[in-house]
Amino acid sequence: MKTIKISNQEWTSENFNGTKFRNGDEIPQITDGLEWKKADYPAWCYYENNSENETNYGKLYNGYAILDERGIAPDGFHVPTIEEFKILIESIGGEEQSFKLKTKEKKTWKNCKDVKKATDEFGFNAYPAGLRTSLWGQGPFVSKFEYTRFWTKTLKDDKTILAAKIGYSGDLIYTEGSTHSECSFNDGYSLRLLKD
């Protein structure tokens, strides 16, 4: 996996796209929206179930995959905590500096003219990968070109995991203290890893 260093952390520079746990067990792919919404086991999918989305966006995983004791991260890597995301945020200059992490690829972020120009100053290469939501309907895909959310392994409670969110409308990185960062196990988000 490609990595980049930001201060004393070494992050993967692209979204994770693995299909197996560390012990070799397969992580199931779920394409059906209702099955995704009801699943109480690890799963992944492509955005809109289209494998062409993997190139820039990687795969989307549910929270069960993130927290499974078999370990979704390969040897030498781990799923970050919310505290490790806070270290990242501090290293780039604060919560209003997300433009430094956004990909510079043209026509990627919706309404990019309304936000500071994406600079991808550190090579983090964050794409607006969208998500699969469990809040309504049958597990629809939403927000491609608008948002990306990265899982952490930090639990708020037994039904909620914290995530970090970068959006097009402003340059904030949301972590704790926001409904944007409090996520259901049945949501589908992107994953970045940290080197041990």
C-alpha distance (Angstrom), angle and dihedral (degrees) to the residues before:
residue distance angle dihedral
M1 . . .
K2 3.78 . .
T3 3.78 114.4 .
I4 3.80 138.6 -173.6
K5 3.78 130.8 -161.0
I6 3.78 121.8 -126.4
S7 3.77 110.6 179.5
N8 3.82 106.1 -48.7
Q9 3.81 95.5 -21.8
E10 3.80 127.5 90.7
W11 3.82 112.5 -152.5
T12 3.77 131.4 -176.5
S13 3.80 107.8 -105.8
E14 3.79 95.5 -144.2
N15 3.79 135.8 42.5
F16 3.78 116.4 -86.0
N17 3.80 117.1 -102.4
G18 3.81 104.9 177.5
T19 3.79 123.6 140.3
K20 3.81 100.3 -165.9
F21 3.76 138.3 62.6
R22 3.78 120.3 -121.3
N23 3.82 91.3 -93.6
G24 3.82 92.4 54.4
D25 3.82 98.4 -101.4
E26 3.78 113.6 142.2
I27 3.81 121.0 -112.0
P28 3.82 105.8 -137.8
Q29 3.79 120.3 -118.6
I30 3.81 114.6 -134.9
T31 3.79 119.0 -164.3
D32 3.81 99.8 165.3
G33 3.81 111.1 90.7
L34 3.79 97.7 -146.5
E35 3.79 92.1 47.8
W36 3.81 88.9 50.0
K37 3.78 91.8 51.7
K38 3.82 93.1 49.7
A39 3.81 99.0 39.5
D40 3.81 116.4 120.9
Y41 3.80 93.7 -175.8
P42 3.84 135.9 68.8
A43 3.80 117.5 -69.4
W44 3.79 144.6 159.0
C45 3.79 136.7 -162.3
Y46 3.77 141.9 177.0
Y47 3.80 117.0 -109.6
E48 3.83 104.7 -89.2
N49 3.83 86.0 -1.3
N50 3.80 87.5 -82.9
S51 3.80 114.6 137.3
E52 3.81 90.5 -156.4
N53 3.80 87.2 73.4
E54 3.80 90.5 66.1
T55 3.81 94.7 77.7
N56 3.79 96.2 70.7
Y57 3.79 102.5 10.5
G58 3.78 106.5 38.0
K59 3.79 118.0 -154.5
L60 3.80 131.3 -43.9
Y61 3.82 117.1 -125.7
N62 3.77 132.8 -166.2
G63 3.78 122.1 -126.6
Y64 3.78 93.2 -104.1
A65 3.80 89.1 64.1
I66 3.79 91.5 49.4
L67 3.80 95.2 52.5
D68 3.81 99.7 35.8
E69 3.81 110.2 129.8
R70 3.83 91.2 -131.8
G71 3.81 87.4 72.6
I72 3.80 124.3 -119.4
A73 3.81 92.9 -148.8
P74 3.81 118.1 83.8
D75 3.80 120.5 -119.6
G76 3.78 111.1 -65.4
F77 3.81 94.8 27.5
H78 3.80 137.6 78.1
V79 3.79 140.9 -169.1
P80 3.82 106.7 -98.8
T81 3.78 124.9 -117.1
I82 3.78 122.2 -129.9
E83 3.81 87.2 -106.0
E84 3.80 90.1 58.1
F85 3.80 89.6 52.0
K86 3.79 88.0 52.0
I87 3.80 89.2 54.7
L88 3.81 88.2 52.6
I89 3.80 90.6 50.2
E90 3.79 91.9 49.8
S91 3.81 90.4 48.0
I92 3.82 93.1 56.7
G93 3.80 93.6 47.3
G94 3.80 105.4 -89.5
E95 3.81 144.8 -53.5
E96 3.81 94.7 -53.9
Q97 3.79 94.2 59.5
S98 3.80 101.7 78.1
F99 3.81 90.2 122.7
K100 3.82 85.8 75.6
L101 3.81 88.9 65.4
K102 3.82 99.5 42.5
T103 3.78 121.4 103.7
K104 3.79 114.6 -104.9
E105 3.79 92.4 -142.3
K106 3.80 108.7 131.3
K107 3.80 121.8 -109.1
T108 3.78 91.8 13.5
W109 3.80 105.9 113.3
K110 3.81 117.1 54.1
N111 3.82 112.8 -113.7
C112 3.79 91.1 0.2
K113 3.82 88.1 167.3
D114 3.81 87.3 68.0
V115 3.79 93.9 60.2
K116 3.76 134.7 48.8
K117 3.77 111.9 -74.2
A118 3.77 112.1 -86.7
T119 3.79 107.5 -111.6
D120 3.81 104.2 174.6
E121 3.76 85.1 -152.3
F122 3.80 95.5 176.8
G123 3.80 102.0 33.7
F124 3.81 93.6 -106.8
N125 3.81 87.7 137.0
A126 3.82 99.9 -159.4
Y127 3.80 113.0 -170.8
P128 3.83 123.8 -166.1
A129 3.79 91.8 -109.9
G130 3.79 97.0 170.3
L131 3.79 122.0 -144.7
R132 3.77 146.5 -116.4
T133 3.78 110.7 -112.7
S134 3.79 129.7 -151.8
L135 3.81 94.0 -167.6
W136 3.79 99.0 91.7
G137 3.79 144.4 3.6
Q138 3.76 119.5 2.8
G139 3.79 102.7 -35.6
P140 3.82 97.4 -67.4
F141 3.79 125.8 -166.8
V142 3.80 113.3 -117.9
S143 3.81 144.9 167.7
K144 3.80 102.9 29.4
F145 3.84 107.0 163.3
E146 3.82 88.4 20.3
Y147 3.81 110.9 63.5
T148 3.72 146.3 5.7
R149 3.77 125.7 -160.8
F150 3.77 124.0 -164.7
W151 3.78 120.6 -155.8
T152 3.78 122.3 -125.2
K153 3.79 126.2 -167.8
T154 3.82 91.6 -124.7
L155 3.80 115.3 117.2
K156 3.79 121.8 -149.9
D157 3.80 90.9 -171.4
D158 3.80 137.4 -29.8
K159 3.82 92.1 -70.2
T160 3.79 102.2 35.6
I161 3.80 134.6 66.8
L162 3.79 123.9 -170.8
A163 3.79 121.2 -121.6
A164 3.79 136.2 -179.7
K165 3.80 117.4 -120.5
I166 3.80 132.4 -159.1
G167 3.81 118.1 -173.9
Y168 3.79 139.4 -178.1
S169 3.81 96.7 -121.3
G170 3.77 100.7 75.9
D171 3.74 134.1 -18.2
L172 3.78 102.6 -92.8
I173 3.78 124.2 126.9
Y174 3.78 106.7 -147.7
T175 3.78 117.9 -146.4
E176 3.79 126.3 146.0
G177 3.79 123.8 0.7
S178 3.79 96.4 38.7
T179 3.79 133.6 93.5
H180 3.81 84.8 -133.5
S181 3.79 88.6 70.1
E182 3.82 100.8 43.1
C183 3.77 109.0 87.9
S184 3.79 141.1 -179.6
F185 3.79 121.7 -119.7
N186 3.82 86.3 -119.8
D187 3.78 96.2 58.6
G188 3.79 117.8 103.5
Y189 3.80 117.1 -133.2
S190 3.77 141.1 159.0
L191 3.79 123.3 -95.5
R192 3.79 132.2 -140.4
L193 3.77 120.9 -175.5
L194 3.79 135.5 -147.9
K195 3.76 124.8 -140.0
D196 3.81 112.4 -116.2
